[in-house]
C-alpha cells in the first residue's frame, strides 16, 4: 500500500490530528521546501477556557522557519483558526504544536539555534542557519529567562564574585559563581555594592538563603566587601590567588615604568651590554613565570637579575609572593601561610618601592581574608577557569555586543540551566 507524500511529511513533522500536511511544494532551483499545514475540523476546543466543540470564527495565515529537509530550507505555512467560544465569550487563536506563540521559528529550529550558540559565536551560528543574528539574540534571551525562572539555588553556600568588562576598561559586569556546583548564578551590570545586594535578592527569589552563604571568594573590591556585609551577613571573605598575583604584577609594572621614565640613564647603563632585542624581551619576561620563558626572555631576565635596578627588586618581590602562595598549597596550614605572608609584607614595606609598600599595606589591612584565599584552592582554580570561559562568551557576543546580550550568552553557556529545549538531534530515549 502506498503512502502519500503529504501523509509521509505529516509523520516526519510529528503532527497529530487535527493538524496535517495537505500540500508540499519543492523549489529545486531555490533549494526550498514549503509545507502547507491545515487544521481539520469545524469545531474545536476553546484555547482560553477549554470548552469543547466551539465554532471556528476565522483563520489567520502564519509562516514558520523549520529545520532543513535534505539541505533544503524548510517553511511551514498554516491557516491558524481563531475559536469563538460560546462559553467564555472570547475569540482566541489556536496555538500550534510546533512553535511557541509569537515566534516565526518552529520549536525544533529554536532548539538547534540554542545548541549552536552554546558552541559558536552568535553571528557564525546565524550564518549557518541563514538567519539574522538579531533574531537569535531574541531567542537566547527568551529561553534563558524562562529556564532561569525554574532554577533552584537552594543550598548555595560558597560563591565567587568577580568582575569583567565588555570592552577594555569600560562597561563592567559583576558575575557570581556557585563554587560547589561550578555554575554561573548571577550577572548584572556595574561593580558597585548594590550588585551584591541584587545577587542576594535573586538568590532568595530562586529558593536560596543569603544567610546560608558561608564563604565569598573575590578580589579586593571595597564595594564588593560592603555588599557582602550588607546582604550576606554570615559570609567570610577570602581574596583569591588570581587577583593577588595580578596586583603584584601591576605593582611591578608601575615600578618598571616609573624607573624607565625617571632614570633612563641608569637603566641604559645597567643594560648597556644587552642588545635592543634583549631589552625588549624584558617586559614580557618580567610578566611571565620562568617556566614559560623563551630563550630570548631567559637571556633578558639574566641581564635583569645581574643588575641593581629597582625593576629587578620589584620582580623578585613579585616572584617571592608567588612562592608564598605555592608553599601554602603544599603545606595547607593557616599558621604557616600567615607566617610566610607576614614575612613577605615586612620585606615589601621596607623595599623603598612605593607600589609594593602600598600593596603590603593593603594586604595587612585585609590579612585574614588574604590568608583564607591562600588555602581555598577550590575557589582559586574555579574563578580562574571562569575568567577564560567568560572571555569566550565575550567573543560569542562580538558584533552585536550589549550588556544584555553578554549576560544572556554567559547564562546560556555557564549556568548549566536544566530547563532549556533539548537538542533536536539528540538520541531519542530507548523505548521500553
Buried (B, 14 or more C-beta within 10 A) or exposed (E): EEEEEBEEBBEEBEBEEEBBBEEBEEEEEEEBBBBBBBBEEEEBBBBBEEBEEBEBEEBEEBEBBBBBBEEBBBBBBBBBBBBBBEEEEBBBBBEBEBBBEEBBBBBBBBBBBBBBBBEBBBBBBBEEBEBEBEBBBEBBBBBBEBBBEEBEBEEBBBBBBBBBEBEEEEBBBBBBBBBBEEBBBBBBBBBBBBBBBBBBEBBBEBEBBBEBBEBBBBBBBEBBBBBBEBBBEEBBBBBBBBBBBEBBBEBBBBBBEBBBEEBEEBBEEBBEEBEEEBBBBBBBBBBBEEEEBEEBBEBBBEBBEEBEBBBBBBBBBBBBBBEBBEBBEEEEBBEBBBEBBBEBBEBBBEBEBEBBBBBBEBBBEBBEBBBBBBBBBBBBBBBBEBEEEBEBBBEBBEEBBEBEBBBBBBBBBBBEBEEBBEBBEEEEEEEE
